[in-house]
Amino acid sequence: MKKGQRIRKSIVFGAFLLLILITLTGCYSTNVLSGGETLMNDPSSTPVDSQEIPNAPSALVPSIMIEGTLYLMSQKEKPDIKIAESGYLGTINSTVPLSEWPTVNEQANIDVGGAPYAAHGNGLVVLWNGEWTLFLTVQERLMESGEYQDAERVDLGCCVANIPVLETALLGENTVTHTNNDFIMTLNSDKHIYSTRDIIMIWGTLEYVGDNETVEIWHGCPFMGFSIAGGDAFDFGSVMRDVMLFVLVSSVLERGRVYHFDYIKSGGWSADDPNAEYWESFFSKKDLLLPVGEYTITLNGNFGLSERVSDSESGLSAELKFVVT
């Protein structure tokens, strides 16, 4: 039996979750690399329960905001490059303290006001103290750090397999935190605003912060339930929040360890649906791209603290909004 997993005898707990044809839901997988980074020194100490970009009293990652995308300073050595003025894309026009995220175009949270920036590789470079400093998107910087790829993986029963376990939560540019019953749950996307050509990265994290070394939770499959609703021509409808299970599984979570869950698409459609061709194409692709509209992501912690799940529900739920233009 793998670490983190303790499966009890399967019991019939209720009817399976009914398929809502116009609802897009998600499970989780490690096949899709999440965006994000450890953007706060200790995200568990200052839970964020709002839709705003988080402000932390401690220093954040040096970053710039360009055309709605947050770029974080690379952890690698500064590239030895030269860029002609004709290659400049613009200049950093405003700054905020390092304890805040830049929120408007051509803004930084470091003292580079008036500095030019240019494209370089998969990111941007800013002329800082006479040297070009590389900044990467949240996703690119995470890939650079190797923290996600090198993380220990655990199986938590049912379809909850190969889950990365980290020391600190990887938070996105767009993030919200909910705490309840000795748990901290975050919901994240890598940006606030996307184009219809952008791949949308969504993920959640779960951490037990109670008094005991471990906690046993009871759940079905999946127990971290994602859903997306919204869009002008892409209405997913309402989300069924009650989890009804064929199989009840118990898993053990360790205190102070962060369990990371990436969103992946899952769902179905009727052959009689006038948009059936679209849905078939949509679900055939791994990456999440959406039509123009305003969207709400929901993440629910669908587990309990005893075999009587309905009497001991976690009460964890979070919503996050983003826009596709």
N, C-alpha and C positions, 0 to 999 in steps of 0.2 A: 504494500500500500504506500502510495507516495506521500511525501511530507505535505502537511496542510490538509489532508483529505481523510475523512473517516466516514464511510458510507454505511448507514444502518440498513436494516431490512426494509425493502421497498414496501410502501403502504399506499393504498388508494386514498387520496385526500380530497378528490373532487374531480370535476370534469375538466378537460383540457381547455386552455385559453382559446376562445372562439376567434376565428380569423376575421378581421375587419378589413374588407377589401380595399377600402379607401384610406386605411391607416398605414403609415410606414413605421415599422418598428425596427429595433436593432438588437443584436446580441453583441458579443465581443470576441475579438480574435487578436493574435499577435502577428497576423499576416500583413496588417496595415500599420505602418509606422506612424505613431502619433506625433503631433506637433507639441511644442511646449518646452519648458525648461524650469529649473528651480529658480523662480523669479523672486521669491521672498526667502529670507534667511531661515525663517521658521513659520511656514504657513499654518501650522497647527496652533500657533500662539495667538494669531490675530485673524479669526475666521471672518471671511467676507460674506455678507449676506445681502449683497446688492448687485445691480446690473452694471455698476461702474467699473472701469479699470481700477484695480486695487492700488491704494496708496499704502505703503509700508513705512514705519518709522525708521527702519534700517535701510542701508544702501541697497539699491536694486542693481540689476545688470545695466551697464552703460548701453544706451539704445537711441535710435533715431526713428522718427515716423516720416515715411515718404509715401505719398499717394495712398493713404489708408492702410499701409502695411508697416508693422513694427519690425525693425531690424535690430538684432542684438550683437554687441561687439564679439568678434571671434576670440576664442581662447588660444588660438595659435599665434605664432610670432608674426609681427607685422610684415606684410608682403613687400619685397623690394621691387617696387614698380615705379614707372614714370608715366604720367598722363598729361597730354597736352591740353591747353585750355579749351581747345575745340572739342575735347571729349567730356567737358564738364556738363552735368545734367542740371545743375542748379546750386544753390547755397543754402546752408542752414540759417534760417531767419529768426529763430527764437529758441530759448532754452528754459528748462525748468530744473529744479533741484534733483539730485540723484535719488532722492526719496520718492519721486513721482515718475509716472510713465509719461513720455511725450504723447500728446493726444491730437495734435493738429499737424498738417502737412509741413514738412521741412522744419521740424522741431526736434531738439535733442535734450537729454537729461544730463549732459556733460557740457563743459565750457568750450563749445566749438562754434559759437555764434559767428556768422559771416564766412565760415569755412566752406569751400566747394566740395561737392560730392560727385562721384562718377560710378558707372557700372564696372564691375570686375568679377569675372567668373560667375558664380551663382549668387553673388551678393552685390553690395555697394561698398565703396571705399570713401572715407572722409579724410581730408587733409588736416591732421591734428598734430600740433607741435612740430610742424615741418615734415611729418611722415604720414604716409597713407595708411589708415587703419581700416581693417576689414570688418564689415557688419553683415550679418546673415539673418535670414528669416528664422522664425522660431523653429520651424521644422529642420532647416539646414543646420542650425546650431546644435540641435539635439543629435542629429546624425554625426556631427563633428565630435561631440563630447564622448560618444560611445557608452554613456551611462545606461541608456535604454537597452542597447544591444547586449551589453555585458551583464544585465541584471539576472539574478536568479529567477528561474521559472518554477511555479508550483501548480498542481492540479487541485481543484477545490470540489471535485465531484460533478457528475452529470456532464453538461457541455462546458463547464467552467474549467478549461484546461489550458496549460501553458501560459499562465498569467504572470507577467513580470512583477517582481517584488522589489521595491526601491526603499532607500532610507528617507528620502524627502519627496514630496509630491511634485510632479512636473506640471506646472501651471501654464496655461495659454495666455495669449494677449487678451482674450475674452474669457473670463472665469467667474464662477460663483461658488460659494462654500456653504454647506449646511451641516450643523452639528446637532446631534441628538442621541440620547441613550449611549453615551461613551463612544460614539463614532463620529469621525469627521469625513464627510463626503464632498468631493469637488466635482464640478462639471465644467468642461473646457471646450473651446474651439480656438483654432490658431489665429483667427481674425474676427473683427466685427463686421466688415464689409467685404463681399466677394463679387467677382464678375461671374457670368455664366460659364466662363472657361476655367475658373479656378476649382481645384480639388479642395473640398471642404474636409478638414480634419476635426474630429470630435472624439473626446475621450473623458473618462471619469476615473477618480481614485477613491479608495476607501481605506481608512485607517482606524484601528481600535486603539483608544487612549484611556481605557478604564484602569481599575486598580489591580486586576489580575494579570498574570503573565500571558495568558491566552484566554480566548472566549470561544465558545461553541455556538455556531449559528445553524439554523435549520431553514432549508430552502428547496426550491425546485430548480428548473432550468429555463431561462437564466434567472439569477437573483439580482443582477444589476440591469434593470430594464430601461433601454433607451427608446425614445420615440420622437418624431419630428412632425410638426403640423404647421400649415400656413401656405403662403404663395397665392398669387392672384389666379393662376390657372392650374394650380397643383395643390388642391386642398386635400390634405390627408384625413380630415375629419377628426372626430374625438378619439381620445386614447382610453382604452380599457385598463384601469389601474389594478383591478383585483387579480391576484395570481392564483390560479387553480391548477393543481398539480396531480399528475398520475403517480409520480415518485417523490418521496421526501428524502432528502439527503442532509446529513450534518457535515459541516466543515469546521476546522479549527483555524482561527486567525491569531497571529502573534501580536502582542502589544508593541506599538511603536514602529510597525512595518507598514509600508504603503503598498496596497494592491492596486495595480494599474489595469484599466479595462478600456480597450479601444472599441469604438463603434464600428460595426459593419452592417451593411444593408441586409435585411431579411423581410419577407412578406410574400404576398400573393395577389392574384387578380383573377377575375372571371373572363373567360373567353368571349362572353357577351358584352364586356365592357367596351364602350366606344373608343377608349384609350388603351385597349389591350396591347396593340403593337408597341405603343410607347412604353408601357410597363414591362413588357418582355425585354425591350432594349435596356431599360433602366436597371433591371435586376440582373442582367447578363454581365454588367460591368462592375468591377470591384470598387472603383473610386466613386465617391459621392460628388456629383455635380447637380445643381438645381436651377430651375428657371427663375426668372426675375420675381422677387417678392420678399416679404418679411416673414421670417420663420421663428418658431419657438422650439427649442430642444427641451425635452423632459427626461430626467433620470430619476428612477425610483429604486430604493434599496428594498427589494422584495424578499425579505427574510425575517425570521423571528428568532427569539432567544430561547425557545423551548420547542418541543414537538408540537405543541398547540400554537402553531404559527399565528393564527388569527388573534390569539390572546396576548401575543408578545411581539407584535410587529415593530420593526426598527423605527418607523415613522420618518425615514429619510426620503426627502424629495427635493429636487432643485430644477429650476427653469432658467434657460439662457436664450437670449434673442440675438439674431444676426440678420443681415440684409444681403440679398443678391441683386445686383444692378445690371 
